[in-house]
Amino acid sequence: MRGRAATGGERSRLWARWREIDAKLDAYAALRSSETAVVVLESIPGASETLRGG
């Protein structure tokens, strides 16, 4: 897996979805002095075969 920060419209869309799951999300985020990162995890093609020894 590889992680990357969501930006722009993708971040907005994911944040809105996250807010549907956690109604207190914006209140928690307001406690931070900087923007809360939204991290997207992506699989790396071929990585699972390498880990399995294939």
ModelCIF file with pLDDT and N, C-alpha, C, O atoms, coordinates in Angstrom:
data_MODEL
#
_entry.id   MODEL 
#
_entity.id                         1 
_entity.type                       polymer 
_entity.pdbx_number_of_molecules   1 
#
_entity_poly.entity_id                      1 
_entity_poly.type                           'polypeptide(L)' 
_entity_poly.nstd_linkage                   no 
_entity_poly.nstd_monomer                   no 
_entity_poly.pdbx_seq_one_letter_code       MRGRAATGGERSRLWARWREIDAKLDAYAALRSSETAVVVLESIPGASETLRGG 
_entity_poly.pdbx_seq_one_letter_code_can   MRGRAATGGERSRLWARWREIDAKLDAYAALRSSETAVVVLESIPGASETLRGG 
_entity_poly.pdbx_strand_id                 A 
#
loop_
_entity_poly_seq.entity_id 
_entity_poly_seq.num 
_entity_poly_seq.mon_id 
_entity_poly_seq.hetero 
1 1  MET n 
1 2  ARG n 
1 3  GLY n 
1 4  ARG n 
1 5  ALA n 
1 6  ALA n 
1 7  THR n 
1 8  GLY n 
1 9  GLY n 
1 10 GLU n 
1 11 ARG n 
1 12 SER n 
1 13 ARG n 
1 14 LEU n 
1 15 TRP n 
1 16 ALA n 
1 17 ARG n 
1 18 TRP n 
1 19 ARG n 
1 20 GLU n 
1 21 ILE n 
1 22 ASP n 
1 23 ALA n 
1 24 LYS n 
1 25 LEU n 
1 26 ASP n 
1 27 ALA n 
1 28 TYR n 
1 29 ALA n 
1 30 ALA n 
1 31 LEU n 
1 32 ARG n 
1 33 SER n 
1 34 SER n 
1 35 GLU n 
1 36 THR n 
1 37 ALA n 
1 38 VAL n 
1 39 VAL n 
1 40 VAL n 
1 41 LEU n 
1 42 GLU n 
1 43 SER n 
1 44 ILE n 
1 45 PRO n 
1 46 GLY n 
1 47 ALA n 
1 48 SER n 
1 49 GLU n 
1 50 THR n 
1 51 LEU n 
1 52 ARG n 
1 53 GLY n 
1 54 GLY n 
#
_struct_asym.id          A 
_struct_asym.entity_id   1 
#
loop_
_ma_qa_metric.id 
_ma_qa_metric.mode 
_ma_qa_metric.name 
_ma_qa_metric.software_group_id 
_ma_qa_metric.type 
1 global pLDDT . pLDDT 
2 local  pLDDT . pLDDT 
#
_ma_qa_metric_global.metric_id      1 
_ma_qa_metric_global.metric_value   90.74 
_ma_qa_metric_global.model_id       1 
_ma_qa_metric_global.ordinal_id     1 
#
loop_
_ma_qa_metric_local.label_asym_id 
_ma_qa_metric_local.label_comp_id 
_ma_qa_metric_local.label_seq_id 
_ma_qa_metric_local.metric_id 
_ma_qa_metric_local.metric_value 
_ma_qa_metric_local.model_id 
_ma_qa_metric_local.ordinal_id 
A MET 1  2 91.00 1 1  
A ARG 2  2 95.00 1 2  
A GLY 3  2 96.00 1 3  
A ARG 4  2 97.00 1 4  
A ALA 5  2 97.00 1 5  
A ALA 6  2 98.00 1 6  
A THR 7  2 97.00 1 7  
A GLY 8  2 98.00 1 8  
A GLY 9  2 98.00 1 9  
A GLU 10 2 98.00 1 10 
A ARG 11 2 98.00 1 11 
A SER 12 2 98.00 1 12 
A ARG 13 2 98.00 1 13 
A LEU 14 2 98.00 1 14 
A TRP 15 2 98.00 1 15 
A ALA 16 2 97.00 1 16 
A ARG 17 2 97.00 1 17 
A TRP 18 2 96.00 1 18 
A ARG 19 2 97.00 1 19 
A GLU 20 2 97.00 1 20 
A ILE 21 2 97.00 1 21 
A ASP 22 2 97.00 1 22 
A ALA 23 2 94.00 1 23 
A LYS 24 2 96.00 1 24 
A LEU 25 2 96.00 1 25 
A ASP 26 2 96.00 1 26 
A ALA 27 2 96.00 1 27 
A TYR 28 2 94.00 1 28 
A ALA 29 2 95.00 1 29 
A ALA 30 2 96.00 1 30 
A LEU 31 2 96.00 1 31 
A ARG 32 2 94.00 1 32 
A SER 33 2 96.00 1 33 
A SER 34 2 96.00 1 34 
A GLU 35 2 94.00 1 35 
A THR 36 2 95.00 1 36 
A ALA 37 2 95.00 1 37 
A VAL 38 2 97.00 1 38 
A VAL 39 2 97.00 1 39 
A VAL 40 2 97.00 1 40 
A LEU 41 2 96.00 1 41 
A GLU 42 2 94.00 1 42 
A SER 43 2 92.00 1 43 
A ILE 44 2 90.00 1 44 
A PRO 45 2 86.00 1 45 
A GLY 46 2 82.00 1 46 
A ALA 47 2 75.00 1 47 
A SER 48 2 67.00 1 48 
A GLU 49 2 63.00 1 49 
A THR 50 2 60.00 1 50 
A LEU 51 2 61.00 1 51 
A ARG 52 2 63.00 1 52 
A GLY 53 2 63.00 1 53 
A GLY 54 2 55.00 1 54 
#
loop_
_atom_site.group_PDB 
_atom_site.id 
_atom_site.type_symbol 
_atom_site.label_atom_id 
_atom_site.label_alt_id 
_atom_site.label_comp_id 
_atom_site.label_asym_id 
_atom_site.label_entity_id 
_atom_site.label_seq_id 
_atom_site.pdbx_PDB_ins_code 
_atom_site.Cartn_x 
_atom_site.Cartn_y 
_atom_site.Cartn_z 
_atom_site.occupancy 
_atom_site.B_iso_or_equiv 
_atom_site.pdbx_formal_charge 
_atom_site.auth_seq_id 
_atom_site.auth_comp_id 
_atom_site.auth_asym_id 
_atom_site.auth_atom_id 
_atom_site.pdbx_PDB_model_num 
ATOM 1   N N  . MET A 1 1  ? 0.849   -1.186  0.000  1.00 91.00 ? 1  MET A N  1 
ATOM 2   C CA . MET A 1 1  ? 0.000   0.000   0.000  1.00 91.00 ? 1  MET A CA 1 
ATOM 3   C C  . MET A 1 1  ? 0.886   1.238   0.000  1.00 91.00 ? 1  MET A C  1 
ATOM 4   O O  . MET A 1 1  ? 2.011   1.247   0.499  1.00 91.00 ? 1  MET A O  1 
ATOM 5   N N  . ARG A 1 2  ? 0.322   2.262   -0.578 1.00 95.00 ? 2  ARG A N  1 
ATOM 6   C CA . ARG A 1 2  ? 0.988   3.554   -0.601 1.00 95.00 ? 2  ARG A CA 1 
ATOM 7   C C  . ARG A 1 2  ? -0.041  4.581   -0.148 1.00 95.00 ? 2  ARG A C  1 
ATOM 8   O O  . ARG A 1 2  ? -1.197  4.527   -0.567 1.00 95.00 ? 2  ARG A O  1 
ATOM 9   N N  . GLY A 1 3  ? 0.364   5.504   0.693  1.00 96.00 ? 3  GLY A N  1 
ATOM 10  C CA . GLY A 1 3  ? -0.526  6.561   1.154  1.00 96.00 ? 3  GLY A CA 1 
ATOM 11  C C  . GLY A 1 3  ? -0.180  7.885   0.494  1.00 96.00 ? 3  GLY A C  1 
ATOM 12  O O  . GLY A 1 3  ? 0.983   8.184   0.226  1.00 96.00 ? 3  GLY A O  1 
ATOM 13  N N  . ARG A 1 4  ? -1.212  8.663   0.243  1.00 97.00 ? 4  ARG A N  1 
ATOM 14  C CA . ARG A 1 4  ? -1.002  10.021  -0.296 1.00 97.00 ? 4  ARG A CA 1 
ATOM 15  C C  . ARG A 1 4  ? -2.103  10.916  0.237  1.00 97.00 ? 4  ARG A C  1 
ATOM 16  O O  . ARG A 1 4  ? -3.194  10.447  0.562  1.00 97.00 ? 4  ARG A O  1 
ATOM 17  N N  . ALA A 1 5  ? -1.818  12.191  0.325  1.00 97.00 ? 5  ALA A N  1 
ATOM 18  C CA . ALA A 1 5  ? -2.810  13.151  0.804  1.00 97.00 ? 5  ALA A CA 1 
ATOM 19  C C  . ALA A 1 5  ? -3.798  13.479  -0.315 1.00 97.00 ? 5  ALA A C  1 
ATOM 20  O O  . ALA A 1 5  ? -3.398  13.767  -1.443 1.00 97.00 ? 5  ALA A O  1 
ATOM 21  N N  . ALA A 1 6  ? -5.075  13.434  0.003  1.00 98.00 ? 6  ALA A N  1 
ATOM 22  C CA . ALA A 1 6  ? -6.105  13.859  -0.945 1.00 98.00 ? 6  ALA A CA 1 
ATOM 23  C C  . ALA A 1 6  ? -6.095  15.384  -1.006 1.00 98.00 ? 6  ALA A C  1 
ATOM 24  O O  . ALA A 1 6  ? -5.881  16.047  0.009  1.00 98.00 ? 6  ALA A O  1 
ATOM 25  N N  . THR A 1 7  ? -6.323  15.934  -2.184 1.00 97.00 ? 7  THR A N  1 
ATOM 26  C CA . THR A 1 7  ? -6.341  17.386  -2.353 1.00 97.00 ? 7  THR A CA 1 
ATOM 27  C C  . THR A 1 7  ? -7.544  17.792  -3.194 1.00 97.00 ? 7  THR A C  1 
ATOM 28  O O  . THR A 1 7  ? -8.174  16.958  -3.845 1.00 97.00 ? 7  THR A O  1 
ATOM 29  N N  . GLY A 1 8  ? -7.847  19.068  -3.170 1.00 98.00 ? 8  GLY A N  1 
ATOM 30  C CA . GLY A 1 8  ? -8.885  19.636  -4.023 1.00 98.00 ? 8  GLY A CA 1 
ATOM 31  C C  . GLY A 1 8  ? -10.238 18.974  -3.888 1.00 98.00 ? 8  GLY A C  1 
ATOM 32  O O  . GLY A 1 8  ? -10.710 18.705  -2.784 1.00 98.00 ? 8  GLY A O  1 
ATOM 33  N N  . GLY A 1 9  ? -10.855 18.715  -5.031 1.00 98.00 ? 9  GLY A N  1 
ATOM 34  C CA . GLY A 1 9  ? -12.190 18.129  -5.065 1.00 98.00 ? 9  GLY A CA 1 
ATOM 35  C C  . GLY A 1 9  ? -12.249 16.740  -4.451 1.00 98.00 ? 9  GLY A C  1 
ATOM 36  O O  . GLY A 1 9  ? -13.242 16.375  -3.822 1.00 98.00 ? 9  GLY A O  1 
ATOM 37  N N  . GLU A 1 10 ? -11.183 15.966  -4.634 1.00 98.00 ? 10 GLU A N  1 
ATOM 38  C CA . GLU A 1 10 ? -11.150 14.627  -4.036 1.00 98.00 ? 10 GLU A CA 1 
ATOM 39  C C  . GLU A 1 10 ? -11.218 14.733  -2.515 1.00 98.00 ? 10 GLU A C  1 
ATOM 40  O O  . GLU A 1 10 ? -11.957 13.990  -1.870 1.00 98.00 ? 10 GLU A O  1 
ATOM 41  N N  . ARG A 1 11 ? -10.448 15.657  -1.945 1.00 98.00 ? 11 ARG A N  1 
ATOM 42  C CA . ARG A 1 11 ? -10.456 15.837  -0.491 1.00 98.00 ? 11 ARG A CA 1 
ATOM 43  C C  . ARG A 1 11 ? -11.838 16.274  -0.020 1.00 98.00 ? 11 ARG A C  1 
ATOM 44  O O  . ARG A 1 11 ? -12.345 15.768  0.981  1.00 98.00 ? 11 ARG A O  1 
ATOM 45  N N  . SER A 1 12 ? -12.437 17.199  -0.728 1.00 98.00 ? 12 SER A N  1 
ATOM 46  C CA . SER A 1 12 ? -13.780 17.677  -0.369 1.00 98.00 ? 12 SER A CA 1 
ATOM 47  C C  . SER A 1 12 ? -14.806 16.551  -0.392 1.00 98.00 ? 12 SER A C  1 
ATOM 48  O O  . SER A 1 12 ? -15.629 16.435  0.516  1.00 98.00 ? 12 SER A O  1 
ATOM 49  N N  . ARG A 1 13 ? -14.755 15.731  -1.425 1.00 98.00 ? 13 ARG A N  1 
ATOM 50  C CA . ARG A 1 13 ? -15.688 14.609  -1.555 1.00 98.00 ? 13 ARG A CA 1 
ATOM 51  C C  . ARG A 1 13 ? -15.484 13.590  -0.430 1.00 98.00 ? 13 ARG A C  1 
ATOM 52  O O  . ARG A 1 13 ? -16.451 13.115  0.166  1.00 98.00 ? 13 ARG A O  1 
ATOM 53  N N  . LEU A 1 14 ? -14.233 13.263  -0.149 1.00 98.00 ? 14 LEU A N  1 
ATOM 54  C CA . LEU A 1 14 ? -13.948 12.292  0.913  1.00 98.00 ? 14 LEU A CA 1 
ATOM 55  C C  . LEU A 1 14 ? -14.300 12.845  2.289  1.00 98.00 ? 14 LEU A C  1 
ATOM 56  O O  . LEU A 1 14 ? -14.801 12.115  3.145  1.00 98.00 ? 14 LEU A O  1 
ATOM 57  N N  . TRP A 1 15 ? -14.040 14.134  2.505  1.00 98.00 ? 15 TRP A N  1 
ATOM 58  C CA . TRP A 1 15 ? -14.367 14.758  3.783  1.00 98.00 ? 15 TRP A CA 1 
ATOM 59  C C  . TRP A 1 15 ? -15.884 14.725  4.009  1.00 98.00 ? 15 TRP A C  1 
ATOM 60  O O  . TRP A 1 15 ? -16.346 14.423  5.110  1.00 98.00 ? 15 TRP A O  1 
ATOM 61  N N  . ALA A 1 16 ? -16.641 15.033  2.974  1.00 97.00 ? 16 ALA A N  1 
ATOM 62  C CA . ALA A 1 16 ? -18.109 15.003  3.084  1.00 97.00 ? 16 ALA A CA 1 
ATOM 63  C C  . ALA A 1 16 ? -18.598 13.602  3.415  1.00 97.00 ? 16 ALA A C  1 
ATOM 64  O O  . ALA A 1 16 ? -19.512 13.437  4.223  1.00 97.00 ? 16 ALA A O  1 
ATOM 65  N N  . ARG A 1 17 ? -18.000 12.596  2.800  1.00 97.00 ? 17 ARG A N  1 
ATOM 66  C CA . ARG A 1 17 ? -18.375 11.204  3.095  1.00 97.00 ? 17 ARG A CA 1 
ATOM 67  C C  . ARG A 1 17 ? -18.008 10.845  4.527  1.00 97.00 ? 17 ARG A C  1 
ATOM 68  O O  . ARG A 1 17 ? -18.781 10.184  5.220  1.00 97.00 ? 17 ARG A O  1 
ATOM 69  N N  . TRP A 1 18 ? -16.839 11.273  4.971  1.00 96.00 ? 18 TRP A N  1 
ATOM 70  C CA . TRP A 1 18 ? -16.378 11.013  6.335  1.00 96.00 ? 18 TRP A CA 1 
ATOM 71  C C  . TRP A 1 18 ? -17.328 11.685  7.333  1.00 96.00 ? 18 TRP A C  1 
ATOM 72  O O  . TRP A 1 18 ? -17.633 11.122  8.384  1.00 96.00 ? 18 TRP A O  1 
ATOM 73  N N  . ARG A 1 19 ? -17.788 12.883  6.995  1.00 97.00 ? 19 ARG A N  1 
ATOM 74  C CA . ARG A 1 19 ? -18.721 13.609  7.864  1.00 97.00 ? 19 ARG A CA 1 
ATOM 75  C C  . ARG A 1 19 ? -20.040 12.850  8.016  1.00 97.00 ? 19 ARG A C  1 
ATOM 76  O O  . ARG A 1 19 ? -20.662 12.909  9.077  1.00 97.00 ? 19 ARG A O  1 
ATOM 77  N N  . GLU A 1 20 ? -20.472 12.143  6.977  1.00 97.00 ? 20 GLU A N  1 
ATOM 78  C CA . GLU A 1 20 ? -21.687 11.316  7.069  1.00 97.00 ? 20 GLU A CA 1 
ATOM 79  C C  . GLU A 1 20 ? -21.510 10.195  8.089  1.00 97.00 ? 20 GLU A C  1 
ATOM 80  O O  . GLU A 1 20 ? -22.466 9.798   8.755  1.00 97.00 ? 20 GLU A O  1 
ATOM 81  N N  . ILE A 1 21 ? -20.303 9.696   8.206  1.00 97.00 ? 21 ILE A N  1 
ATOM 82  C CA . ILE A 1 21 ? -20.004 8.596   9.124  1.00 97.00 ? 21 ILE A CA 1 
ATOM 83  C C  . ILE A 1 21 ? -19.789 9.106   10.545 1.00 97.00 ? 21 ILE A C  1 
ATOM 84  O O  . ILE A 1 21 ? -20.198 8.455   11.507 1.00 97.00 ? 21 ILE A O  1 
ATOM 85  N N  . ASP A 1 22 ? -19.153 10.263  10.682 1.00 97.00 ? 22 ASP A N  1 
ATOM 86  C CA . ASP A 1 22 ? -18.829 10.820  12.001 1.00 97.00 ? 22 ASP A CA 1 
ATOM 87  C C  . ASP A 1 22 ? -19.354 12.253  12.101 1.00 97.00 ? 22 ASP A C  1 
ATOM 88  O O  . ASP A 1 22 ? -18.733 13.183  11.586 1.00 97.00 ? 22 ASP A O  1 
ATOM 89  N N  . ALA A 1 23 ? -20.480 12.423  12.755 1.00 94.00 ? 23 ALA A N  1 
ATOM 90  C CA . ALA A 1 23 ? -21.123 13.738  12.859 1.00 94.00 ? 23 ALA A CA 1 
ATOM 91  C C  . ALA A 1 23 ? -20.270 14.755  13.619 1.00 94.00 ? 23 ALA A C  1 
ATOM 92  O O  . ALA A 1 23 ? -20.477 15.960  13.472 1.00 94.00 ? 23 ALA A O  1 
ATOM 93  N N  . LYS A 1 24 ? -19.320 14.291  14.424 1.00 96.00 ? 24 LYS A N  1 
ATOM 94  C CA . LYS A 1 24 ? -18.473 15.201  15.213 1.00 96.00 ? 24 LYS A CA 1 
ATOM 95  C C  . LYS A 1 24 ? -17.166 15.556  14.503 1.00 96.00 ? 24 LYS A C  1 
ATOM 96  O O  . LYS A 1 24 ? -16.308 16.218  15.086 1.00 96.00 ? 24 LYS A O  1 
ATOM 97  N N  . LEU A 1 25 ? -17.008 15.130  13.274 1.00 96.00 ? 25 LEU A N  1 
ATOM 98  C CA . LEU A 1 25 ? -15.760 15.333  12.552 1.00 96.00 ? 25 LEU A CA 1 
ATOM 99  C C  . LEU A 1 25 ? -15.334 16.792  12.500 1.00 96.00 ? 25 LEU A C  1 
ATOM 100 O O  . LEU A 1 25 ? -14.183 17.104  12.804 1.00 96.00 ? 25 LEU A O  1 
ATOM 101 N N  . ASP A 1 26 ? -16.227 17.683  12.125 1.00 96.00 ? 26 ASP A N  1 
ATOM 102 C CA . ASP A 1 26 ? -15.861 19.093  12.009 1.00 96.00 ? 26 ASP A CA 1 
ATOM 103 C C  . ASP A 1 26 ? -15.474 19.687  13.363 1.00 96.00 ? 26 ASP A C  1 
ATOM 104 O O  . ASP A 1 26 ? -14.586 20.537  13.436 1.00 96.00 ? 26 ASP A O  1 
ATOM 105 N N  . ALA A 1 27 ? -16.134 19.244  14.432 1.00 96.00 ? 27 ALA A N  1 
ATOM 106 C CA . ALA A 1 27 ? -15.787 19.738  15.768 1.00 96.00 ? 27 ALA A CA 1 
ATOM 107 C C  . ALA A 1 27 ? -14.375 19.295  16.154 1.00 96.00 ? 27 ALA A C  1 
ATOM 108 O O  . ALA A 1 27 ? -13.603 20.076  16.711 1.00 96.00 ? 27 ALA A O  1 
ATOM 109 N N  . TYR A 1 28 ? -14.044 18.043  15.857 1.00 94.00 ? 28 TYR A N  1 
ATOM 110 C CA . TYR A 1 28 ? -12.680 17.561  16.133 1.00 94.00 ? 28 TYR A CA 1 
ATOM 111 C C  . TYR A 1 28 ? -11.665 18.324  15.293 1.00 94.00 ? 28 TYR A C  1 
ATOM 112 O O  . TYR A 1 28 ? -10.618 18.728  15.797 1.00 94.00 ? 28 TYR A O  1 
ATOM 113 N N  . ALA A 1 29 ? -11.968 18.519  14.029 1.00 95.00 ? 29 ALA A N  1 
ATOM 114 C CA . ALA A 1 29 ? -11.051 19.208  13.126 1.00 95.00 ? 29 ALA A CA 1 
ATOM 115 C C  . ALA A 1 29 ? -10.822 20.651  13.568 1.00 95.00 ? 29 ALA A C  1 
ATOM 116 O O  . ALA A 1 29 ? -9.729  21.187  13.388 1.00 95.00 ? 29 ALA A O  1 
ATOM 117 N N  . ALA A 1 30 ? -11.849 21.285  14.147 1.00 96.00 ? 30 ALA A N  1 
ATOM 118 C CA . ALA A 1 30 ? -11.724 22.672  14.592 1.00 96.00 ? 30 ALA A CA 1 
ATOM 119 C C  . ALA A 1 30 ? -10.721 22.817  15.743 1.00 96.00 ? 30 ALA A C  1 
ATOM 120 O O  . ALA A 1 30 ? -10.225 23.915  15.994 1.00 96.00 ? 30 ALA A O  1 
ATOM 121 N N  . LEU A 1 31 ? -10.425 21.740  16.429 1.00 96.00 ? 31 LEU A N  1 
ATOM 122 C CA . LEU A 1 31 ? -9.463  21.782  17.531 1.00 96.00 ? 31 LEU A CA 1 
ATOM 123 C C  . LEU A 1 31 ? -8.025  21.857  17.032 1.00 96.00 ? 31 LEU A C  1 
ATOM 124 O O  . LEU A 1 31 ? -7.122  22.206  17.792 1.00 96.00 ? 31 LEU A O  1 
ATOM 125 N N  . ARG A 1 32 ? -7.811  21.536  15.778 1.00 94.00 ? 32 ARG A N  1 
ATOM 126 C CA . ARG A 1 32 ? -6.460  21.552  15.196 1.00 94.00 ? 32 ARG A CA 1 
ATOM 127 C C  . ARG A 1 32 ? -6.133  22.942  14.660 1.00 94.00 ? 32 ARG A C  1 
ATOM 128 O O  . ARG A 1 32 ? -7.013  23.681  14.219 1.00 94.00 ? 32 ARG A O  1 
ATOM 129 N N  . SER A 1 33 ? -4.860  23.274  14.707 1.00 96.00 ? 33 SER A N  1 
ATOM 130 C CA . SER A 1 33 ? -4.435  24.571  14.174 1.00 96.00 ? 33 SER A CA 1 
ATOM 131 C C  . SER A 1 33 ? -4.185  24.513  12.662 1.00 96.00 ? 33 SER A C  1 
ATOM 132 O O  . SER A 1 33 ? -4.050  25.552  12.015 1.00 96.00 ? 33 SER A O  1 
ATOM 133 N N  . SER A 1 34 ? -4.122  23.317  12.108 1.00 96.00 ? 34 SER A N  1 
ATOM 134 C CA . SER A 1 34 ? -3.922  23.168  10.672 1.00 96.00 ? 34 SER A CA 1 
ATOM 135 C C  . SER A 1 34 ? -4.984  22.229  10.100 1.00 96.00 ? 34 SER A C  1 
ATOM 136 O O  . SER A 1 34 ? -5.703  21.556  10.837 1.00 96.00 ? 34 SER A O  1 
ATOM 137 N N  . GLU A 1 35 ? -5.063  22.201  8.786  1.00 94.00 ? 35 GLU A N  1 
ATOM 138 C CA . GLU A 1 35 ? -6.057  21.357  8.127  1.00 94.00 ? 35 GLU A CA 1 
ATOM 139 C C  . GLU A 1 35 ? -5.779  19.875  8.421  1.00 94.00 ? 35 GLU A C  1 
ATOM 140 O O  . GLU A 1 35 ? -4.631  19.431  8.394  1.00 94.00 ? 35 GLU A O  1 
ATOM 141 N N  . THR A 1 36 ? -6.825  19.138  8.695  1.00 95.00 ? 36 THR A N  1 
ATOM 142 C CA . THR A 1 36 ? -6.699  17.708  8.945  1.00 95.00 ? 36 THR A CA 1 
ATOM 143 C C  . THR A 1 36 ? -6.464  16.994  7.617  1.00 95.00 ? 36 THR A C  1 
ATOM 144 O O  . THR A 1 36 ? -7.204  17.189  6.653  1.00 95.00 ? 36 THR A O  1 
ATOM 145 N N  . ALA A 1 37 ? -5.441  16.178  7.584  1.00 95.00 ? 37 ALA A N  1 
ATOM 146 C CA . ALA A 1 37 ? -5.124  15.432  6.363  1.00 95.00 ? 37 ALA A CA 1 
ATOM 147 C C  . ALA A 1 37 ? -6.166  14.349  6.115  1.00 95.00 ? 37 ALA A C  1 
ATOM 148 O O  . ALA A 1 37 ? -6.652  13.706  7.046  1.00 95.00 ? 37 ALA A O  1 
ATOM 149 N N  . VAL A 1 38 ? -6.492  14.164  4.864  1.00 97.00 ? 38 VAL A N  1 
ATOM 150 C CA . VAL A 1 38 ? -7.304  13.038  4.430  1.00 97.00 ? 38 VAL A CA 1 
ATOM 151 C C  . VAL A 1 38 ? -6.358  12.186  3.590  1.00 97.00 ? 38 VAL A C  1 
ATOM 152 O O  . VAL A 1 38 ? -5.871  12.627  2.549  1.00 97.00 ? 38 VAL A O  1 
ATOM 153 N N  . VAL A 1 39 ? -6.103  10.972  4.049  1.00 97.00 ? 39 VAL A N  1 
ATOM 154 C CA . VAL A 1 39 ? -5.114  10.116  3.402  1.00 97.00 ? 39 VAL A CA 1 
ATOM 155 C C  . VAL A 1 39 ? -5.824  9.041   2.583  1.00 97.00 ? 39 VAL A C  1 
ATOM 156 O O  . VAL A 1 39 ? -6.743  8.377   3.063  1.00 97.00 ? 39 VAL A O  1 
ATOM 157 N N  . VAL A 1 40 ? -5.382  8.887   1.354  1.00 97.00 ? 40 VAL A N  1 
ATOM 158 C CA . VAL A 1 40 ? -5.898  7.863   0.454  1.00 97.00 ? 40 VAL A CA 1 
ATOM 159 C C  . VAL A 1 40 ? -4.859  6.753   0.394  1.00 97.00 ? 40 VAL A C  1 
ATOM 160 O O  . VAL A 1 40 ? -3.683  7.003   0.131  1.00 97.00 ? 40 VAL A O  1 
ATOM 161 N N  . LEU A 1 41 ? -5.305  5.518   0.642  1.00 96.00 ? 41 LEU A N  1 
ATOM 162 C CA . LEU A 1 41 ? -4.416  4.363   0.527  1.00 96.00 ? 41 LEU A CA 1 
ATOM 163 C C  . LEU A 1 41 ? -4.657  3.690   -0.813 1.00 96.00 ? 41 LEU A C  1 
ATOM 164 O O  . LEU A 1 41 ? -5.792  3.379   -1.174 1.00 96.00 ? 41 LEU A O  1 
ATOM 165 N N  . GLU A 1 42 ? -3.578  3.472   -1.541 1.00 94.00 ? 42 GLU A N  1 
ATOM 166 C CA . GLU A 1 42 ? -3.668  2.847   -2.856 1.00 94.00 ? 42 GLU A CA 1 
ATOM 167 C C  . GLU A 1 42 ? -2.780  1.610   -2.891 1.00 94.00 ? 42 GLU A C  1 
ATOM 168 O O  . GLU A 1 42 ? -1.665  1.618   -2.370 1.00 94.00 ? 42 GLU A O  1 
ATOM 169 N N  . SER A 1 43 ? -3.279  0.561   -3.503 1.00 92.00 ? 43 SER A N  1 
ATOM 170 C CA . SER A 1 43 ? -2.447  -0.629  -3.649 1.00 92.00 ? 43 SER A CA 1 
ATOM 171 C C  . SER A 1 43 ? -1.394  -0.373  -4.719 1.00 92.00 ? 43 SER A C  1 
ATOM 172 O O  . SER A 1 43 ? -1.617  0.379   -5.667 1.00 92.00 ? 43 SER A O  1 
ATOM 173 N N  . ILE A 1 44 ? -0.263  -1.005  -4.550 1.00 90.00 ? 44 ILE A N  1 
ATOM 174 C CA . ILE A 1 44 ? 0.827   -0.883  -5.511 1.00 90.00 ? 44 ILE A CA 1 
ATOM 175 C C  . ILE A 1 44 ? 0.793   -2.130  -6.388 1.00 90.00 ? 44 ILE A C  1 
ATOM 176 O O  . ILE A 1 44 ? 0.952   -3.241  -5.880 1.00 90.00 ? 44 ILE A O  1 
ATOM 177 N N  . PRO A 1 45 ? 0.591   -1.970  -7.688 1.00 86.00 ? 45 PRO A N  1 
ATOM 178 C CA . PRO A 1 45 ? 0.510   -3.140  -8.569 1.00 86.00 ? 45 PRO A CA 1 
ATOM 179 C C  . PRO A 1 45 ? 1.741   -4.036  -8.411 1.00 86.00 ? 45 PRO A C  1 
ATOM 180 O O  . PRO A 1 45 ? 2.878   -3.566  -8.448 1.00 86.00 ? 45 PRO A O  1 
ATOM 181 N N  . GLY A 1 46 ? 1.492   -5.323  -8.235 1.00 82.00 ? 46 GLY A N  1 
ATOM 182 C CA . GLY A 1 46 ? 2.571   -6.287  -8.112 1.00 82.00 ? 46 GLY A CA 1 
ATOM 183 C C  . GLY A 1 46 ? 3.143   -6.432  -6.727 1.00 82.00 ? 46 GLY A C  1 
ATOM 184 O O  . GLY A 1 46 ? 3.927   -7.351  -6.487 1.00 82.00 ? 46 GLY A O  1 
ATOM 185 N N  . ALA A 1 47 ? 2.778   -5.548  -5.791 1.00 75.00 ? 47 ALA A N  1 
ATOM 186 C CA . ALA A 1 47 ? 3.373   -5.586  -4.455 1.00 75.00 ? 47 ALA A CA 1 
ATOM 187 C C  . ALA A 1 47 ? 2.962   -6.842  -3.695 1.00 75.00 ? 47 ALA A C  1 
ATOM 188 O O  . ALA A 1 47 ? 3.773   -7.397  -2.953 1.00 75.00 ? 47 ALA A O  1 
ATOM 189 N N  . SER A 1 48 ? 1.736   -7.302  -3.856 1.00 67.00 ? 48 SER A N  1 
ATOM 190 C CA . SER A 1 48 ? 1.299   -8.479  -3.110 1.00 67.00 ? 48 SER A CA 1 
ATOM 191 C C  . SER A 1 48 ? 2.055   -9.724  -3.556 1.00 67.00 ? 48 SER A C  1 
ATOM 192 O O  . SER A 1 48 ? 2.339   -10.593 -2.732 1.00 67.00 ? 48 SER A O  1 
ATOM 193 N N  . GLU A 1 49 ? 2.386   -9.831  -4.831 1.00 63.00 ? 49 GLU A N  1 
ATOM 194 C CA . GLU A 1 49 ? 3.163   -10.965 -5.305 1.00 63.00 ? 49 GLU A CA 1 
ATOM 195 C C  . GLU A 1 49 ? 4.565   -10.940 -4.715 1.00 63.00 ? 49 GLU A C  1 
ATOM 196 O O  . GLU A 1 49 ? 5.110   -11.992 -4.380 1.00 63.00 ? 49 GLU A O  1 
ATOM 197 N N  . THR A 1 50 ? 5.156   -9.762  -4.582 1.00 60.00 ? 50 THR A N  1 
ATOM 198 C CA . THR A 1 50 ? 6.486   -9.633  -4.016 1.00 60.00 ? 50 THR A CA 1 
ATOM 199 C C  . THR A 1 50 ? 6.473   -10.067 -2.563 1.00 60.00 ? 50 THR A C  1 
ATOM 200 O O  . THR A 1 50 ? 7.380   -10.770 -2.116 1.00 60.00 ? 50 THR A O  1 
ATOM 201 N N  . LEU A 1 51 ? 5.455   -9.654  -1.821 1.00 61.00 ? 51 LEU A N  1 
ATOM 202 C CA . LEU A 1 51 ? 5.369   -10.002 -0.392 1.00 61.00 ? 51 LEU A CA 1 
ATOM 203 C C  . LEU A 1 51 ? 5.149   -11.494 -0.193 1.00 61.00 ? 51 LEU A C  1 
ATOM 204 O O  . LEU A 1 51 ? 5.619   -12.069 0.789  1.00 61.00 ? 51 LEU A O  1 
ATOM 205 N N  . ARG A 1 52 ? 4.438   -12.122 -1.122 1.00 63.00 ? 52 ARG A N  1 
ATOM 206 C CA . ARG A 1 52 ? 4.172   -13.561 -1.007 1.00 63.00 ? 52 ARG A CA 1 
ATOM 207 C C  . ARG A 1 52 ? 5.321   -14.392 -1.561 1.00 63.00 ? 52 ARG A C  1 
ATOM 208 O O  . ARG A 1 52 ? 5.318   -15.618 -1.450 1.00 63.00 ? 52 ARG A O  1 
ATOM 209 N N  . GLY A 1 53 ? 6.290   -13.730 -2.150 1.00 63.00 ? 53 GLY A N  1 
ATOM 210 C CA . GLY A 1 53 ? 7.410   -14.459 -2.725 1.00 63.00 ? 53 GLY A CA 1 
ATOM 211 C C  . GLY A 1 53 ? 7.131   -14.970 -4.121 1.00 63.00 ? 53 GLY A C  1 
ATOM 212 O O  . GLY A 1 53 ? 7.792   -15.894 -4.596 1.00 63.00 ? 53 GLY A O  1 
ATOM 213 N N  . GLY A 1 54 ? 6.139   -14.361 -4.789 1.00 55.00 ? 54 GLY A N  1 
ATOM 214 C CA . GLY A 1 54 ? 5.748   -14.842 -6.124 1.00 55.00 ? 54 GLY A CA 1 
ATOM 215 C C  . GLY A 1 54 ? 6.255   -14.084 -7.228 1.00 55.00 ? 54 GLY A C  1 
ATOM 216 O O  . GLY A 1 54 ? 5.979   -14.414 -8.381 1.00 55.00 ? 54 GLY A O  1 
#
